[in-house]
């Protein structure tokens, strides 16, 4: 139980700090958000513009992206080409270049100034593995399909949404945001939440492990071969959901099935 209440205390502290100042280490630099103004290693990056990247991934099978306060919105598609639009923040107007190299976005300055990618959206090959980190922004991942691929998603205070994905492993971590999964499948799922909730609809998971501070786990029209849940005060709510094996360690929460969920009348938002 102590572990869950420590998680809760940390989750409550994060939004209180974010109201005035956020500091994080991303893209090889220290990034801070001070009342909505971004700084990279102490230098303000007040200029920003969108940069479009296009190309072929070649032999690259995994990508790693991270942004401090913006969102990441990626859609998988056929073929091996990609098209990304990145929001580039710079210390000097018109400065900065971005390229996709070695599975990561590389940013450079032609004026020896601070540069930063703060948001990413676009299309990628559907079979690529993704490692995505967002400090305070949301993450959206749609239509990535490969039974050997992995999705590793993490957001501090933003939400995470996974739609129409079929992968080997799905790992999601959220501090205060909610996690939503629709029409997706994975052999292994690992979910860790602070105060947000998990909601899945029309999903199939072979092995699911969920750890929550205060958030609920909600499943609607899903199938779990094996489900293991640990929570401080959150519930596990199963609506029209088949679970072959269930193992729960809940503090004040409980497992609710179809009729009990209707009586409790909570919603997945």
C-alpha positions, 0 to 999 in steps of 0.5 A: 500500500505504501507504494501506491500512496507514494505514487499518489503524493507525487502525482498531486505534486506534479501539477502544482509545480507545473503551474509555475515552472517545469524542468526536464532533460530532453533532446540532450538539453535541459528544457524548462517551461517558465509561465509558458515560455520555453528555455533550453539550457537557460536560453529562451527559444521564442521563435518557432515554425513548422518543418516538414520531413519526408523520406524512406526509413530504410533499415530503421525498425524503431524510432524514439521521439521526445517533446517537452510540452507539445503533443505527438500524433502519429499514424501508421500506413503501408510502405516504408516512407514517412512524412512528419511535421515538427514544431521547431523552437529556436533562439534566433528567428529562422535558425535551426535544421531538423533531420531524421537520423539513426531513429531520432530527430536531430536538430542543429543550429547554424547560429550557435543558438538553442534549438528544440523540437516541441511537437510532432505529427505525421505518418510512419510505416505501420510496422515500426516500433515507437518509443515516445516521451511527452513532458506535459503534452498528449500522445496519439498513436493510430494504426501501427500493425506488426506482431513484432513491434513495440509501443513504449509511450510515456506522458507526465501530465498529458493523455495517451490514446492508442487506436487500431494498433496490433503489436507485440508489446504495449507499454504506457506510463502516465502521471496524471493523464488518462489512457484510452485504447480502442480496437487494439491488440497486444501480446503483452501490456504494461500500464502504470498510472498515477491519478488518471484512468485506463479505458479500453474498448474492443481490445484483445490482450494476452497478458495485461499488467496494470498499476495505478495510484488512484485511477480506475481500469475500465474494459468494455467488450474486451478479452484478456487472457491474463489480467493482473492489477494493483491499485491504491483506491482504483477499481477494475470494471469489466463490461462485456469483457472476458478474462480467463485469469484475474489476479488483483491487489487492490487497496480500497478499490474493487472488481466490478462486473457487468451488473455491478458496473451499471449500479456504480454508474461511472463513465469512461469519459 
